[in-house]
Amino acid sequence: MDGYITDKEKIKNIIRKNIEYDEYVEWIELFGSDTMTVSGLDQIVSNMVRTAVSWRGRVIDDIVYSAQEVQDSLLRVNRACLDRGYDVMKKTMGIHNPMSYLMSCLINLANNIDFTQS
């Protein structure tokens, strides 16, 4: 696939930059958070990386996303998307696989980032 990045460290660095990882960690440590912990944030980043480098696509709400589209979407996730997706996941009852659900939320939010930030 043209433009598909397979380097996990590169993907991780892009994701951490986009979500303002260092500032986010500092905020969690200074002010605490009822919902997010540093270890939870690290787990989310790891899952984002794993999902972004997977060769599998994803079906979300009957829309088929190729592996390239999934990666492109996850590389557009910013801190606002992450916070919103995490809040949606925490408020949704009966989720069988919370991390997979969160990845789907993040992909949807990133694909609608211009709309959600207006």
N, C-alpha and C positions, 0 to 999 in steps of 0.2 A: 504494500500500500504506500502510495506516494505521500510523504509528509508524516507518516506514522512514526512516533518516537518509541523505541524499545528500551532505552536507557532509563532504568528505574530511578537512579540518583538524579538525573536531569528532570524527570517528571516530578519527583519529590521536591526538588528545589523550586520549580515553577509553582507548584501547588502551595508550598509554604510561603512564597513571596506573595502570591495572590490573596491568600487569606490573612496576610500580615501576622504570620505565626509568632514571631518574637514579641510583638506588641500584644497579641492575644494572650500568650502565656503570662506576660507581665501583668496584664489586666486580671487574669484569673488569680495569680498569686497575691496581688495587692488587694483586690476587692472581694475575692472569693466568688463563687458562683454556686447557686443552688442546683444547677443542672450540668454545667460543664466543668470537667477537671482537666489537668494537664495530661494525665494518662488517657482520659477519654478523647481528648483532642489528638493525641498521638495515634490512637487506634483509628480514628476517623481518617487521618492523613494516610496511614498505612493502607486502609481499605480503598481510599481514593486512588492511591498509586497502583494497587493490585488490579482494580477495576480498569484503570486507564491503560494499562499495558496488556490486558487480556485481549486475546484475539477474538473473543466472543462478542457479538453484538448484544443488544438488549431490546426487549419489547416492553414498552411502557404505555399503558392505556391504549392498547391495540396499535401503537405506532412502532414500527421496526426501526431501530437505530443500528447502523453498522458499527464495527469496532472503532473506526475512524471518527464517527460522529460522537460516540461515547467519550473517546479521548478528548476530542475538541471541546466538548461540553464541560468535562471535568476540569480542563485547563482554563476555563473561563470563570469557574466558581471563585467568588470573592468572599470576604468575611460576612457581608450582609446576607449572601446566599446561604452560607454555612449556618449562620445563626437562625435564619428563617426555616431552613430545612430541618435543623435539629429541633426547633420548637414544634414544627408540624409533626415530626416523628413522635415526640414526647406526648403530644396531645391526642394521638391516634390510638385507639384501643384495638386490641386483638391482632397486633402485628406478630407474625410468626418468625420473621427474620428481620429484626430492626435495622441491621446494618445494610442489608440489601435494599430495604425500603428507603433508607436515608440516601443511598447512592441514586436511586430512582428520583427521589425528590430533588437532589442536587442537580441532576441532569436536566430535569424539567425547569427548575429555577434558572439555571444557566442559559437554557435556550430561550428563556423569556426575560432575560436580565434587563433589557431596555424597558420592557413593559412594567416590571415589578419595581423599578427604581424611579418611575415617574410619579 
